[in-house]
């Protein structure tokens, strides 16, 4: 409690810069602490405005002097307002640093990476709960971290590169880097800057802490390095916990391997027993996160897999390599400049046709250099229904019993046709289930 009070005193005059999901969490948390804050948001939504009014927080003064500015992840670190506030003495932090300062006694596991960080976060929390700990996930994944810190024995925190730009002083007893690729160059500008933000996850670690990384990744850290491989589910001493074939469908082996080492490290940090049988049973019962390489329908031997969140090269490549060939690959949305060279290689011999859709689908399909078909429609739902139907037709052209996968791993962002990747994924799921229901009715009529 003394550390908590000291953290409150150090905050001084507070400004919340940017509301939305993260900012609302910050506002609720500060109010519960009995702290006052001003706020700034260029376009506050009705929910944002209502919340800060109810809490008694007033509009901020960008020309004023603040001790602490808690900035939303979506606000660039070099935004002119933040630079001006920092020049007048403000420390710029985010919700994760705020949680660490005001709840210094709460053990946290931080998880970042270009792909797989959300699924790994959920899986670590699942493993720790199976071991009897009240572990809750939050951060970049719903809910905001500050909404769970007072209900958790352990917080498992998904950390984006945006969040990791503003975590001064953060020390994590256990941290995970799932992988390092290329993403968000529109924000970070260079691969080096993007990787530097990711590597902030270990900046505050010491020799008593643990950093978990993929085998072969070279990282400068003071922490103990534990490497994982997608080829085995092992504990830190090398003991194999269970065969990969025991993992449920949709749980990626690399994510499971990283999550297992993270759960083990936290149990040891807390002085808790590491029960291999409990951990093995928890892995067998794990469920994939909705919207991440999820089988949403089947028609005969054809699976429809929804991976709408796959807009990063690493994530799309992983989906292509995991999906059972032959693959009808749905590509589309708004091009974000992903590196397509690894995808061309992953698709060779596996993808029989690209189904292009949306604003830049045709452009990306042409760059991939594979046979493609362009589908259109009135609105996003009709476009994806037509795309799912075209994918099924492409596989059936190979033979009625060929099987295979209709895969939505779109590369492009969703904002051309949908409000977000979740809405796009739900649209594909509904389309696949409509086709499956029609196929079942047809089969019944023929029987």
Buried (B, 14 or more C-beta within 10 A) or exposed (E): EEEBEEBBEEBEBBBBBBBBBBBBBBBBBBBEBEEEBBBBBEEBEEEBEEBBEEBEBEEBEBEEEBEBBBBBBEBBBEBEBBEEBBEEEBBBBBBBBBBBBBBEEBBBBBBBBBBBBBBBBBBBBBBBBBBEBEBBBBBBBEEBBBBBBEEBBBBBBBBBBBBBBBBBEBBBBBBBBBBBBBBBBEBBEEEEBBBBBBBBBBBBBEEEBBBBBBEEEEBEBEBBEBBBBBEBBBBBEEEEBBEBEEBEEBBBBBBBBBBBBBBBBBBBBBEEEBBBEBBBEBBEEBEBBBBBBBBBBEBBEBBBBBBBBBBBBBBBBBBBEBBBBBBBBBBBBBBBEBBBEBBEEBBEEBBBBBBBBBBBBBBBBEBBEBEBBBBEBEEBBBBBBBBBBBBBBBBBEBEEEBBBBBBBBBBBBBBBBBEEBBBBBBBBBBBBBBBBEEBEEEEEEEE
